Structure formats: C-alpha cells, structure tokens
C-alpha cells in the first residue's frame, strides 16, 4: 500500500497505467540488485492480493 500511495498521483487509491509505468521505471533504474528483488517481491505481493 505504501508503494501505491507514493505513486498514486491522483489519490484514487488505484494505479492508472501512467502511474504504473512510473512505478516500473523506478525499478528499472535500481542499481542494487538485492534491493530491486526485494522491491519487486513487495510490489508483486501487493498486486497479488487484488
């Protein structure tokens, strides 16, 4: 939920496609591979609930 809240620019509580792209871009520039894996696992856990 924290990841969504940080990226949800319009405050809808859901990610629009453009917001999702912005979120994904953050993961693509992460240099620390372990941090990237942890963030992607958290994002997947959040979206898997939906």
C-alpha positions in Angstrom: 0.0 0.0 0.0 2.9 2.3 0.7 4.3 1.8 -2.8 0.9 2.6 -4.3 0.4 5.7 -2.1 3.8 7.0 -3.2 2.9 6.6 -6.9 -0.8 7.3 -6.9 -0.7 10.9 -8.2 -4.4 11.4 -8.4 -5.2 9.9 -5.0 -7.7 7.4 -6.4 -6.2 4.5 -4.3 -5.5 2.6 -7.6 -2.7 3.0 -10.1 -3.6 4.2 -13.5 -1.5 2.9 -16.4 0.7 6.0 -16.5 1.3 5.7 -12.7 2.2 2.1 -13.1 4.7 2.9 -15.8 6.3 5.5 -13.5 6.5 2.9 -10.7 8.0 0.3 -13.0 10.6 2.8 -14.3 11.8 3.2 -10.7 12.6 -0.4 -10.5 14.5 -0.4 -13.8 17.0 2.2 -12.6 17.7 0.5 -9.3 21.4 -0.4 -9.2 21.3 -2.6 -6.2 20.1 -6.0 -7.4 19.1 -7.2 -4.0 17.1 -4.1 -3.3 15.5 -4.4 -6.7 14.5 -8.0 -5.9 13.0 -7.0 -2.6 11.0 -4.2 -4.1 9.7 -6.3 -6.9 8.6 -9.0 -4.4 6.8 -6.4 -2.3 5.1 -5.0 -5.4 4.0 -8.5 -6.5 2.7 -9.3 -3.0 0.6 -6.1 -3.1 -0.8 -6.7 -6.6 -1.3 -10.4 -5.9 -3.9 -9.5 -3.3 -6.1 -7.7 -5.8 
